[in-house]
Amino acid sequence: MVVLSKIYTKTGDAGETALGDGSRVAKYSLRVDAYGGADETNATVGLARQHASADMDAALSRIQNDLFDLGADLCRPNMEKDAQAEYTPLRMTAAQTERLEGEIDAMNTKLEPLRSFILPGGSALAASLHLCRTVSRRAERRIVELATQESINENAVKYVNRLSDWFFVASRIANNNGKDDVLWVPGANR
């Protein structure tokens, strides 16, 4: 159980922050940037939920919880030391990615195949989900970069990679099952 009785601690006033294992790093470190990307994605999902139906809202709620799991996973380095930790660290699992894949497949059955690229837009929900998609892709780039320098959970990378796909397919669902997608017209304004 998390208990936050005081929000500011002043421990970061010198430009450092604590990771999940208690070690301190610069606030601009790649690890902090990576889990910050998960947090940014989560905030955009919160905005998208303002436009969602009950079913879509429930799916987005699950994703928000997953994104907190992702942040918890990424903020704790040294996976090799998980067994020695005071408590079992929270790590992303293959099941979370598999759930996204199942949801993508189910949504995709309602859609016609694409014959053009799609411009972000259409309904308010679709536009919001496209924003979620692009922010999650930025988070993915940071997470993948972190993985080139430090050991991280491979399930974290797989999850965030599948997440942008989920947002893309969900944006098409939000556009009347793709019927109201805004299609790109190459060279339209030459």
C-alpha positions, 0 to 999 in steps of 0.5 A: 500500500502506498501512503503519501502524507507529504508531497514535497520532500526537497530531496530533489532540489539538487537535481537528483531523484531516487530510483525504486532501489533507493539509488540516486541519479540525475533527474535527466538520466535516461532511466528517469526519461524512460519511466517519465515517458510511461507517465506522459503516456498515462496522462494522455490516456487520462485525456482520451478517457474523457471521450470514451464509451464505457467499454473503451474506458474500461480498456483504457483504465487497464492500460493506465494501470499497466503504465504505472506497472511499467513505470515501477518496472523501469524505475527499479534497476538491477533486475539481477538483484530482484531475488535479494530485494526487501519485497518482490519488485513489480515487473511487466509480464508477457501476459500484459502484452498478450492481453493487448494483442488479444484486444487488438485482434478483437478490434481488428475484426471490425475494420476493413484493411487499410488502403491509405495512411491515416491522418490523426483526427476524426472524432475527439476520441480518435484524435486523443488516441492518436496522441496517445500513440505518438507519445507512447512511441516516444516513450518506446524510443527512450525505453529501447535506448535505455535497453542499449545501455542497461539491463531492463525487462524485455517484457517492458519493451514488448509491452510498449511496442504493442501499446502504440499498435493498440492505440492505432487500432483503437483510434480506427474503432473510435472513427466509426470502425474506420469508416470516418478515418481521415485518409492521407492524400499524398501531394494534395496541396502541391 
